[in-house]
Amino acid sequence: MSCSVRDAAELESRGVPTVVYANDVFRPIAYGTAEILGFSRAYVDENVVFFAHPTSNLTRSHVFGLVDDAIETVERALLGTRDVVAPNVARSTDTVDLTEIGELLEPLRASLREDGATLALDDVRAGVVHARLEVDEAACADGTCVLPRRNLVALLEAALRARYDGMHVELDDSRERSLAGT
């Protein structure tokens, strides 16, 4: 099964030991996601197996060979001590300010900056964070190295809901504006 650090954290919270495979270029995103979800960097180091980038040009048997080479790491992650985090107590969105949200989301914002994108937080009101994603100088030619809007919103909302009851995100994505010609 294919999953992200966020998905792995969900499985872990249900008692399913999980290991994530990723290309090493995604290490900053894994660290940022883990931090947002309340896991330590050590969680990523113990539960994510990184392969040298790129892997898309490898044959299926070569990729299976990489997995076989990492089997001891996988066994340690699945059978070792788990980094379990107690859930945060969510509070009302009535007392939220943009500075506090910015601090909470900074690891993800830093990861996006590494890919040439900027996540600006414009406003928060009535339980909705209004944000803009600018992907003008993406590290990859077509901007696909930055999560699609839907996935990014889900990640942002998961991070916010861990701390605030019922928080939502409205995201204006420059990639969608450029497709629409506006």
C-alpha positions as CSV (number, residue, x, y, z in Angstrom):
1,M,0.0,0.0,0.0
2,S,1.2,3.5,-0.8
3,C,0.9,6.1,2.0
4,S,2.3,9.4,3.3
5,V,3.7,10.2,6.7
6,R,0.2,11.6,7.5
7,D,-1.4,8.3,6.5
8,A,1.2,6.3,8.4
9,A,0.5,8.4,11.5
10,E,-3.2,7.5,11.2
11,L,-2.4,3.8,10.8
12,E,0.0,4.0,13.8
13,S,-2.7,5.7,15.9
14,R,-4.9,2.6,15.2
15,G,-2.1,0.3,16.3
16,V,-0.8,-0.7,12.8
17,P,3.0,-0.5,12.7
18,T,3.9,1.3,9.5
19,V,7.0,2.1,7.4
20,V,7.0,4.7,4.6
21,Y,9.3,4.6,1.6
22,A,10.2,7.9,-0.1
23,N,12.9,9.5,-2.3
24,D,15.4,11.4,-0.2
25,V,14.4,14.7,-1.8
26,F,11.2,14.4,0.2
27,R,13.0,14.3,3.6
28,P,12.2,17.9,4.5
29,I,8.6,17.4,3.7
30,A,8.6,14.2,5.9
31,Y,10.2,16.1,8.8
32,G,7.7,19.0,8.4
33,T,4.7,16.8,8.2
34,A,5.8,14.8,11.2
35,E,6.4,18.0,13.3
36,I,3.0,19.3,12.3
37,L,1.3,16.1,13.4
38,G,3.2,16.1,16.7
39,F,5.8,13.5,15.9
40,S,9.5,14.0,16.5
41,R,12.2,14.0,13.7
42,A,13.3,10.7,15.3
43,Y,10.0,9.3,14.2
44,V,10.8,10.0,10.6
45,D,14.4,8.7,11.0
46,E,13.0,5.4,12.4
47,N,9.9,4.9,10.3
48,V,10.7,6.3,6.8
49,V,13.1,4.5,4.5
50,F,14.6,7.0,2.0
51,F,16.0,6.0,-1.4
52,A,18.3,8.0,-3.6
53,H,16.5,10.2,-6.0
54,P,15.3,9.5,-8.7
55,T,13.6,6.1,-8.6
56,S,11.1,6.7,-11.4
57,N,13.7,5.6,-14.0
58,L,14.5,2.3,-12.2
59,T,13.1,-1.1,-13.2
60,R,10.7,-2.9,-10.9
61,S,13.3,-5.5,-10.0
62,H,15.8,-2.7,-9.1
63,V,13.3,-1.1,-6.8
64,F,12.5,-4.4,-5.1
65,G,16.3,-4.8,-4.7
66,L,16.4,-1.5,-2.9
67,V,13.6,-2.6,-0.6
68,D,15.4,-5.9,0.1
69,D,18.6,-3.9,0.9
70,A,16.6,-1.9,3.5
71,I,14.9,-4.9,5.1
72,E,16.8,-4.6,8.4
73,T,15.7,-1.0,8.7
74,V,12.1,-2.0,8.0
75,E,12.2,-4.8,10.6
76,R,13.6,-2.4,13.2
77,A,10.9,0.1,12.5
78,L,8.1,-2.4,12.6
79,L,9.3,-4.4,15.6
80,G,11.1,-1.7,17.6
81,T,9.8,0.9,20.1
82,R,7.2,3.1,18.6
83,D,7.2,6.9,19.0
84,V,3.6,7.3,20.2
85,V,2.3,10.8,20.7
86,A,-0.7,11.6,22.9
87,P,-3.3,13.6,21.0
88,N,-3.4,17.4,21.5
89,V,-6.5,18.8,23.2
90,A,-8.3,20.8,20.6
91,R,-9.7,24.1,21.5
92,S,-12.2,26.6,20.1
93,T,-11.3,28.6,17.0
94,D,-12.7,31.7,18.7
95,T,-9.3,32.7,20.2
96,V,-7.1,31.9,17.2
97,D,-4.8,34.5,15.7
98,L,-2.8,34.4,12.5
99,T,0.6,34.6,14.2
100,E,-0.2,31.4,16.2
101,I,-1.3,29.6,13.1
102,G,1.8,30.8,11.3
103,E,4.0,29.3,14.0
104,L,2.2,26.0,14.0
105,L,2.5,25.7,10.2
106,E,6.0,27.0,9.9
107,P,7.6,23.5,9.3
108,L,5.3,22.9,6.3
109,R,5.8,26.5,5.0
110,A,9.6,26.0,5.2
111,S,9.3,22.7,3.3
112,L,7.3,24.5,0.6
113,R,9.9,27.2,0.4
114,E,12.5,24.6,-0.4
115,D,10.5,23.5,-3.4
116,G,10.1,27.1,-4.6
117,A,6.6,27.8,-3.3
118,T,5.3,30.3,-0.7
119,L,2.3,29.7,1.6
120,A,1.0,33.1,2.7
121,L,-1.6,33.2,5.5
122,D,-4.0,36.1,4.8
123,D,-6.7,35.9,7.4
124,V,-8.5,33.7,10.0
125,R,-12.1,34.1,10.8
126,A,-15.1,32.0,11.8
127,G,-12.9,28.8,11.9
128,V,-11.5,29.3,8.4
129,V,-7.9,30.1,7.5
130,H,-7.6,31.9,4.2
131,A,-4.3,31.3,2.5
132,R,-2.5,31.7,-0.8
133,L,0.0,29.3,-2.4
134,E,2.4,30.9,-4.9
135,V,4.3,28.4,-7.0
136,D,6.3,30.8,-9.3
137,E,9.8,29.3,-9.1
138,A,9.2,25.7,-8.3
139,A,12.2,23.5,-8.0
140,C,10.7,21.2,-10.6
141,A,9.7,22.5,-14.1
142,D,6.0,21.9,-13.9
143,G,5.3,22.7,-10.2
144,T,4.2,19.1,-9.5
145,C,6.9,18.7,-6.8
146,V,4.5,20.8,-4.6
147,L,1.6,18.8,-3.3
148,P,-1.7,19.2,-5.2
149,R,-4.0,21.8,-3.7
150,R,-6.4,19.1,-2.3
151,N,-3.6,17.2,-0.6
152,L,-2.1,20.4,0.8
153,V,-5.4,21.5,2.2
154,A,-5.9,18.1,3.8
155,L,-2.5,18.3,5.4
156,L,-3.0,21.9,6.6
157,E,-6.4,21.0,8.1
158,A,-5.1,17.9,9.8
159,A,-2.4,20.0,11.5
160,L,-4.9,22.7,12.5
161,R,-7.6,20.3,13.7
162,A,-5.1,18.7,16.1
163,R,-5.1,22.0,18.0
164,Y,-8.4,23.7,17.1
165,D,-11.9,22.3,16.8
166,G,-13.5,22.5,13.4
167,M,-10.7,24.5,11.6
168,H,-10.9,24.7,7.8
169,V,-8.6,26.0,5.1
170,E,-9.5,28.0,2.0
171,L,-6.5,27.9,-0.3
172,D,-6.0,30.1,-3.4
173,D,-3.4,28.2,-5.5
174,S,-1.5,30.1,-8.2
175,R,-1.2,26.9,-10.3
176,E,-5.0,26.8,-10.7
177,R,-5.1,30.6,-11.5
178,S,-2.5,30.1,-14.2
179,L,-4.5,27.2,-15.7
180,A,-7.6,29.4,-15.7
181,G,-5.6,32.3,-17.3
182,T,-6.3,34.7,-14.5
